[in-house]
Amino acid sequence: MLRASDERIPCRCAQEGDALTKAAPDHGAAVDAIYSAVAAPGGWPETLRMLADYIGATGAFLIHSGGAGCPPFIVQERLRADLVAPYFRDYSDNPYARAFARVRPGQVYIANQLVDVASLRRSAFYADILVPQAMEDQVVLPHASLTRNGSSGGISFALSRRQLEGRQSAVARLRRLAPHLSRAIDLSLHTERSHAATWQTALMLDAMPGAALLLDSKGCILRANSGAEALLHEGDGIFARRADGLVLAAHGRTEARRLSAAIAGALAVACGDSGDAGEPLVVTRPSGRSALLVLVTPLPPTAFSIWDATDAGARVLVQIADPHAPAQAQAEALRRAVGLTAAEARVAALVGAGNSVPEAAKVLGISPLTAKTHLLRCFDKAGVRSQVALARLLASLPLMPREQS
């Protein structure tokens, strides 16, 4: 993520002296540095350092003040990292930020020409943030994507007192870089959102009980959690076959047709056709182990905005309940969610995973009548009326880890 640099500068005068003794990069090198930061966003601090030398500034920072539900961020170089937290906590609403929010993005400005400098120098913001960094003025490029709804953001170059005479030269150099910087910031933000989307989708799938997969608009596997990958690798009942991409298939001919029909129906709903989510499918396994229970759910963007936000290509969610997965973990999740007793939750987990009441009773070593009584109490507490509804409830709950003995 975009964040503050951890680098701290022990001596401002020494920093300026070093800058004066080194040859500033030329325009071509500055442009190359900008686009190298797009290719590797972790390189923004180094790019800011080079650009500060090119502009003739003490330091530089890429900043967004936050607002409208967006968190603030700052990437800085040759400025004090220990002042970032006080700035966002106490001084994000300052004369500079208010001025930058009012100006036209994409243009280069001298900060002190936009504010009342005399009032600024009497403020706590000046004493606590600007003076410790020897910052007397800034040359600023507000950015459109970061400046909206009262927030402000863009890239700024800090000028010390001895650099004020070169302000116009700094403005001219920043204007030459402005189109490149604007494109680079937009590309970096887009890359950051894409990385965040991939990360968030993976977390959501991993939090789901059992095997879970996302299918795209062609029914091909887009992503799968670790449970689904293990199940498909095992290939007992359900497996992945290659068509235009990887698609789900079942071993039995009839079950394979039903699975394909369920996915096609869910895709139609996801594309706007009317229809309901289909019934869970039972898929037998060649090994003779208990059958798998498969739930196929459409994800229309308008109705499942969280999925659309994290992965616009996802159109169908497939969940596969395996009775051989640890039943106790599902029982614990359900018990905590709706207040079941431990006995009720164990019966509910087994029945919801596709076992009949007599089968659940046999597994637990209780009578079928006792198992039925536990199940009816579970229905009452969970607010469901059927085993299908119970299966959907179980599939919506994250698995709870077993307690270590």
Salt bridges, closest charged atoms under 4 A:
GLU7 OE1 - ARG49 NH2 3.65
GLU16 OE1 - ARG162 NE 3.64
ASP53 OD1 - ARG78 NH1 2.55
GLU77 OE2 - ARG49 NH2 2.75
ASP82 OD2 - ARG80 NH2 2.79
ASP90 OD2 - ARG89 NH2 3.13
ASP93 OD1 - ARG98 NH1 2.90
GLU136 OE1 - ARG121 NH2 3.31
GLU136 OE2 - ARG161 NH2 3.30
ASP137 OD2 - ARG167 NH1 2.80
ASP186 OD1 - HIS143 NE2 2.86
GLU234 OE2 - ARG289 NH2 2.86
ASP236 OD2 - ARG289 NH2 3.05
ASP311 OD2 - ARG223 NH1 2.06
ASP322 OD1 - ARG285 NH2 2.60
GLU332 OE2 - ARG335 NH2 2.65
GLU332 OE2 - ARG336 NE 2.58
GLU344 OE1 - LYS381 NZ 2.90
GLU403 OE2 - ARG336 NH2 3.94
